[in-house]
């Protein structure tokens, strides 16, 4: 088998499946040992449940916690079902505070209590202080392991302090400066610590212009701050400016990835935590609701078309062309909807620019409608030899594509104000609007101009 560090994810998945089929568990163990926790998590999620359980038996106990944090909720739950309380307690002892906070929230309440009681009082108090905050807030992301010093000491004192500690937390690019009461004052970048005169006081070289994060900020705002300022870590403070912890880039990358996956999956009414290999009945139940909503909107569009049954009976040509107008409007609206949802996620759309965006997209829809109405009208005329048919479908396209541009902006804006995820519900609402308006415009104009 090729070196695991040089093969692709797909090749690695095939290799693991082949190893498990052959029963060579030693080979599986060697492969797992050479991988990072996130890579092992990807492997577990790519395997059917039976093989997933076999692979899990080859993972060392000290690595299980980090791997469980990398897999989706549903996959994690299936693995937790196979573990006893003693094993879960042992796993928790190998995790950092911020990771442990995420881990214990996935455990049953009874097991969580036992995990908490297995810790010493100081460690349990620190963990409970993290658990006080929502998972999607800065407090839920923060790590309590922070190196702090006072501003009135020299850099030489700081260096001797660090040597005495013997190690620093991961992703430590700056040391946080606090007063003797724990209130935040600034940061000392590591590069300044290493390059300035050791006799210099910390107060003379520390930075006070660094952005701090309030503990109640949302994880999305935190991710945007890291992205905009190219941060590796950032201090977290409470409303009184007291230092509570720090957030590091590895946690922010997870937030960005999860938000991106959630947006994509929400557009189909699914969750990014869904297990690809979950039981058939469970998968069917989850998708049924979304299909039911879509069916209801389809019946609404059919009902609208049914109001023009007489027109369709007299001019059969309309039935052939009827789907074009809703389809073109749906695509035009989806383009606008996607742009607006992305803009909302990046914090680019607010009350100050919504009207401008609405006007712009309405004009774009109108111009696209004019261009394509000419093309479609010409095709319809050449196809059926009736200029009136071309006029009807052309006018209907202008109406529906203009409406689609407006709806593509207004739907996500209104849904967000109602605290409904635009990525989850926006597509269904938009499809309903473009189908109904498209059919009304096309068949209504046909009734007025052709009969």
Beta strands, then each sheet from edge to edge (+ up, - down):
strand 1: 148-149
strand 2: 174-178
strand 3: 184-189
strand 4: 213-214
strand 5: 233-237
strand 6: 243-248
sheet 1: 1+ 2+ 3-
sheet 2: 4+ 5+ 6-
end
